[in-house]
Structures are given as C-alpha cells and as structure tokens.
Amino acid sequence: MSRRTHAVVALLAVAALIALAAWWVSGRDERAPVLLPRPSATSDTSASSSPAPTSRAPSPSPTSTQTIQPGTTLTPCPRHGRDVPMTIVTFNIHSAIGHAGYNLDRIAGEIAAVEPDVVLLQEVDKNRLRSHFTDESEYLAQLLQMRRVFATNVERDGLRTGDPTSEYGTAVLTRLKVDNWTHTLLPNLPGRQQRGLQHLVLRLGGREVSIYNAHLDHTTPVLRQEQMRLARDIVGLDALPAIFGGDFNASPGSPTLQLALDPGHTDLVDPWPLVGEGSGLTVPNLAPRSRIDYLLATSQWTPTVMATWESAVSDHRGVVGRFLLRAPRVCR
C-alpha cells in the first residue's frame, strides 16, 4: 500500500471518530432532565398551566426594612379633647319626712355635702298637706342654687276644701344647662301607683348628655319588670352618653336588673362592682339590707367613685357617683 493510500485511510478514521463523538454528546443532551421552576407556595393552582414569567423580582429579605402604609379600614380614630368630670346623685327623699318629722332643709344639706352637678330625686311632693304644701323640688333648687325639672306621676285633689291639687313624682336638679326634657308614663295595673321615666338632655363640657330618672313599682315584680323593659328600651335607643338612675326597687341579681343590663338592648353597666365603696346597700337607711338604688351608665362614661351616705331624714341612703365623660373619637 502506497503512502498516499495510508494518508487517506488515516483521514477517514479521524473523521469517523469525530462523528461518533458528536453523536454521543448530542444523545446525552437529549436524555438530560429538564429542570422546571418550583411553584411558589402561595401560587393559585388554577393558574399552573400559564407560562412562567421570563424574569422575577427577588423576594424581600426577612430582615430588610419595610414601610407599612395604613389601610383605610385601619385608620385610627383617636380621642379628641379632654375627659369631663360630673358628679351625680340619686336619692329617694321620702318626701323629706323622717322619724323627727318634716325636714327639707336637712335633705338639702345632705345633698350639698357631696357637691353634685346633677341630682335625681324620687318621692317628691308638691302642694301636699303632709309636706306643708311645699313645692319641694323648687325649694331644694333655690337652696342649692340649681335648676330643677319636676315630673308628676300622681295628681290628687286637695284633702280639704280650698286645698290645692297635690302632685307627687320625681325631680332632677342640676347646675348644667337643660336643653330639653320629656316624661314617659310607665306600664301600670289598676289600683297601683303610676310611675314614670324622666329624661333630660343636659349640656356638659359643650356636649349633650342624657340623664334618666325613674322610681319603679315596689310590690309587683311582673309589673316592675314591664316598667324596666320599656325604660331600658328607651335608654337603649339613645345615641347620647347616658346615665340611668333612681329607685328601681330591685336587687342586683333580680330579673329587673338583668333587663336593665341586657347587652342585646343597651350597653348600660352597673359601675358599683368596679369602683363602689362598701356594700352599696341603701335600705332601710339605718341598717340597710338591700341595694335598690342605682346609677347605671353607658360606655361613654368612666366611673371613678361610687358611694352611699346615711340620711338623717329619709328611709333610703343617698347614692353618689363621680364619672368622667370620655373625650369623643375623631376619625381622620
């Protein structure tokens, strides 16, 4: 074989080796696994067939600083202004008739001692023989230098010829401006004494507040509960900050008080368990065994003090409460 023939054979052998190597490499690439991007843990499975984006922004590092912008539903509504204090009393004065007789001046002195802004009175006489034909609420208002609103529950003809028509009911005395007031007669039964719900809208620190005063039936629980149900519903519809007080003739655990504090109808609370001093018992005055006189308040009020005092005249102890009217929230 000539040298030329040897050269041709060598070239053919090299070409065959090159072709074989190329075929082996291409076959290996075809069999190589295809690596797909791993789906995000928060991806929606219904979008898995959509083509993946060609580029992706890097996720922020857990330690990176981020600014959180408040959403519209989370915008704070801070309280604007200051809390305003108010002292309020509820006192069944028993027509100012005690063991030593009639003494309305002593009743005035007991009230003045606690320096109230608002006074809720029950068993108040006007032009009755037994109370010397005195307009008791007017007399007390003059002595205490307060405004007064009297509400008649019972009206009777004079006992003697020439005597004026007498009245009996509740009254509210106040140092605050009275914007308006109403009186609602409560449910009653034949032969029972008529009762009512007195409502005043007062001005405290430039804001309107509601004050309610009631004296409920003392003998018939079912009637008393009906009276409270109506009173509670009226208070529950009031959008103003409200205090509902008076002589309810019912103990704290009674159905009557459960109606008053039913959260399905009102947000009234009894502040005595929160800030009350002592037992809070109010009757009978000298050796009290029951708590039947109350000052209930809605959530716009913060109670700070609740206390009673022993009366030298009435068969009830007086109840005094100190509250803060919370500053209103202003949403921005």
C-alpha positions in Angstrom: 0.0 0.0 0.0 1.3 3.4 -1.0 1.9 6.3 1.3 -0.9 8.1 -0.3 -3.3 5.3 0.4 -2.2 5.3 4.1 -3.0 9.0 4.4 -6.5 8.7 3.0 -7.3 5.8 5.4 -6.0 7.9 8.4 -8.1 10.8 7.4 -11.2 8.6 7.1 -10.5 7.1 10.6 -10.3 10.6 12.2 -13.5 11.8 10.6 -15.3 8.7 11.9 -14.1 9.3 15.4 -15.2 12.9 15.2 -18.7 11.9 14.0 -19.0 9.3 16.7 -18.1 11.8 19.4 -20.6 14.3 18.2 -23.4 11.7 18.1 -22.6 10.6 21.7 -22.7 14.2 23.0 -26.0 15.0 21.3 -27.7 11.9 22.6 -26.6 12.7 26.1 -28.1 16.2 25.9 -31.5 14.8 24.7 -31.6 12.5 27.6 -30.7 15.1 30.2 -33.6 16.0 32.6 -35.5 19.3 32.1 -35.4 21.4 35.3 -38.7 23.4 35.7 -39.0 26.3 38.2 -40.6 25.3 41.5 -44.1 26.8 42.0 -44.5 29.4 44.8 -46.2 28.2 48.0 -48.8 31.0 47.6 -49.5 30.4 43.9 -53.0 29.8 42.7 -53.3 26.2 41.5 -55.8 27.2 38.9 -53.1 29.2 37.1 -50.5 26.4 37.0 -50.9 26.0 33.2 -50.0 29.6 32.5 -46.5 30.2 31.1 -43.9 31.3 33.7 -42.6 34.9 33.5 -39.3 35.3 32.0 -38.0 37.3 34.9 -39.0 37.6 38.6 -38.3 40.3 41.2 -36.4 38.9 44.2 -38.4 38.4 47.4 -37.5 40.9 50.1 -35.2 39.6 52.8 -37.0 38.9 56.1 -34.5 41.3 57.8 -35.0 44.1 55.2 -36.6 47.4 56.4 -40.1 47.9 55.0 -42.6 50.7 55.4 -46.2 49.7 56.2 -48.9 52.1 55.0 -52.1 52.0 57.0 -55.2 50.9 55.1 -58.4 52.9 55.1 -60.2 50.4 57.4 -57.3 50.7 59.9 -57.0 54.4 60.1 -57.0 55.3 63.8 -59.8 57.4 65.4 -58.0 59.0 68.4 -60.0 60.7 71.2 -60.1 64.4 70.7 -60.3 66.8 73.7 -60.4 66.0 77.4 -62.5 63.9 79.7 -65.1 66.0 81.6 -66.0 65.2 85.2 -69.5 65.0 86.5 -70.9 64.2 90.0 -74.4 62.8 90.1 -76.7 61.7 93.0 -79.8 59.6 93.2 -81.8 60.0 96.4 -85.3 58.8 97.4 -86.1 61.6 99.9 -89.3 60.1 101.3 -91.0 63.5 100.9 -88.5 64.8 103.5 -90.4 63.2 106.3 -88.4 61.2 108.8 -88.6 60.0 112.4 -88.3 63.5 113.7 -90.9 64.9 111.3 -90.6 67.1 108.2 -87.1 68.4 107.5 -86.5 69.5 103.9 -83.6 71.8 104.9 -81.7 68.7 106.2 -82.2 66.9 102.9 -80.7 70.0 101.1 -77.7 69.9 103.4 -77.1 66.2 102.8 -77.2 66.8 99.0 -75.0 69.9 99.2 -72.3 68.0 101.1 -71.4 65.9 98.1 -71.3 68.9 95.7 -73.3 67.2 92.8 -73.7 68.6 89.3 -77.0 66.5 88.8 -79.4 65.2 91.4 -82.1 62.5 90.7 -84.9 62.7 93.3 -87.8 60.3 94.0 -90.8 60.6 96.2 -91.0 64.4 95.8 -94.1 66.3 96.9 -95.8 69.4 95.5 -98.6 71.1 97.4 -99.3 68.2 99.7 -100.7 68.7 103.2 -98.2 66.3 104.8 -95.3 68.3 103.4 -96.7 71.7 104.4 -97.9 72.5 100.8 -94.3 73.0 99.7 -93.1 72.7 96.2 -90.2 70.5 97.3 -88.2 70.5 94.1 -88.4 74.2 93.8 -87.4 74.8 97.4 -84.4 72.5 97.1 -83.4 74.1 93.8 -83.4 77.5 95.5 -81.3 76.4 98.4 -78.8 74.5 96.3 -78.8 77.2 93.5 -79.6 74.7 90.8 -82.1 74.4 88.0 -85.0 71.9 88.5 -87.4 69.8 86.4 -90.3 68.2 88.2 -92.3 65.3 86.7 -95.8 64.5 88.0 -96.7 60.8 88.3 -99.7 61.1 90.6 -102.2 64.0 90.9 -104.8 64.2 93.7 -107.5 66.7 94.7 -106.9 68.6 97.9 -107.9 66.7 101.1 -109.8 69.8 102.4 -112.0 72.4 100.8 -109.8 75.1 99.4 -106.6 72.9 99.3 -104.7 73.0 96.0 -104.4 70.0 93.8 -101.4 68.0 95.0 -98.7 66.3 93.0 -96.2 63.5 93.6 -93.4 62.3 91.4 -89.7 62.7 90.6 -87.4 65.6 90.0 -84.0 66.4 88.6 -81.9 69.2 90.0 -78.8 70.4 88.0 -76.1 73.0 87.7 -75.9 72.2 84.0 -77.8 73.8 81.1 -81.1 71.9 80.3 -81.5 71.6 76.5 -84.9 69.7 76.7 -86.7 67.2 78.8 -89.6 64.6 78.5 -91.6 62.4 80.8 -92.9 59.0 79.9 -95.6 57.2 81.9 -94.6 53.6 82.5 -96.9 50.5 82.4 -99.3 50.2 85.3 -102.0 48.0 86.8 -105.4 49.0 88.3 -105.0 50.2 91.8 -101.2 50.6 91.6 -99.4 53.9 91.8 -98.4 55.4 88.5 -94.7 55.5 87.7 -92.7 57.4 85.1 -89.4 57.8 83.3 -88.0 61.3 83.4 -85.4 62.2 80.7 -83.3 65.4 80.5 -80.8 66.3 77.8 -78.1 68.4 79.6 -75.0 70.3 78.3 -71.7 69.1 79.8 -68.4 70.5 78.5 -70.1 71.6 75.3 -71.6 68.2 74.7 -75.1 66.8 75.1 -75.7 64.0 77.6 -78.8 62.2 78.6 -80.0 61.7 82.2 -82.8 59.3 83.1 -84.6 59.2 86.4 -87.2 56.5 87.5 -89.0 55.1 90.5 -90.3 51.7 89.8 -93.2 49.7 91.4 -92.3 48.3 94.8 -94.9 45.5 95.2 -95.4 43.6 92.0 -92.3 42.0 90.3 -94.0 41.4 87.0 -95.2 45.0 86.7 -91.8 46.2 87.8 -90.1 44.2 85.0 -92.5 45.6 82.4 -91.7 49.1 83.6 -88.0 48.4 83.4 -88.3 46.8 79.9 -89.9 50.0 78.5 -87.4 52.3 80.3 -84.5 50.1 79.1 -85.7 50.2 75.5 -86.0 54.0 75.6 -82.5 54.4 77.0 -81.1 51.8 74.6 -82.2 53.8 71.6 -80.5 56.9 72.8 -77.2 57.7 71.0 -76.1 60.2 73.6 -73.9 59.3 76.6 -76.5 58.3 79.2 -76.8 57.7 82.9 -80.0 56.0 84.1 -80.6 56.1 87.9 -83.3 56.0 90.5 -85.1 53.8 92.9 -85.6 50.5 91.0 -86.9 48.5 94.0 -84.9 45.5 92.7 -81.7 43.8 93.9 -78.6 43.5 91.7 -79.3 39.8 90.7 -83.0 40.3 90.1 -84.8 39.9 86.7 -85.5 43.6 86.7 -81.7 44.4 86.8 -81.0 41.7 84.3 -83.4 43.5 81.9 -81.7 46.9 82.5 -78.2 45.4 81.8 -79.2 43.2 78.9 -76.4 43.7 76.3 -78.8 42.9 73.5 -80.7 46.1 74.1 -78.3 48.5 75.8 -74.7 49.0 76.8 -75.6 50.2 80.3 -73.4 48.8 83.1 -73.5 48.9 86.9 -70.3 50.7 88.0 -70.6 49.7 91.7 -68.7 46.4 91.3 -65.9 48.4 89.6 -65.4 51.4 91.9 -68.0 51.1 94.7 -67.0 51.8 98.3 -68.5 49.3 100.7 -71.6 47.1 100.1 -73.7 49.8 98.4 -76.8 48.7 100.4 -79.4 51.5 100.6 -82.5 50.3 102.5 -83.5 50.6 105.2 -81.4 53.6 105.9 -80.3 52.9 109.5 -79.4 49.2 109.0 -79.5 48.6 105.2 -80.1 45.0 103.9 -80.8 45.6 100.3 -79.4 47.6 97.4 -82.2 49.0 95.3 -81.0 52.5 94.3 -78.7 52.7 91.2 -76.7 54.9 88.9 -76.2 52.9 85.6 -74.0 54.3 82.9 -73.3 53.7 79.2 -69.8 53.1 77.9 -69.0 56.7 77.2 -68.6 57.3 80.9 -65.7 56.2 83.1 -66.8 55.8 86.8 -64.2 56.8 89.4 -66.2 56.8 92.7 -69.4 55.2 93.9 -70.6 55.7 97.5 -73.6 56.0 99.8 -74.4 58.1 102.8 -76.6 57.6 105.8 -79.5 60.1 105.8 -80.9 61.7 108.9 -84.3 62.0 107.3 -85.1 59.6 104.5 -85.7 55.8 104.8 -83.2 55.4 101.9 -79.5 56.2 101.8 -78.3 58.5 99.1 -76.0 57.3 96.3 -73.3 59.5 94.8 -71.3 58.7 91.7 -68.4 60.5 90.1 -67.9 60.0 86.4 -65.7 61.1 83.6 -67.3 61.8 80.2 -64.8 60.3 77.8 -63.5 62.6 75.0 -65.1 61.7 71.7 -63.3 59.8 69.0 -62.5 61.8 65.8 -61.7 59.7 62.7 -59.3 61.2 60.2 
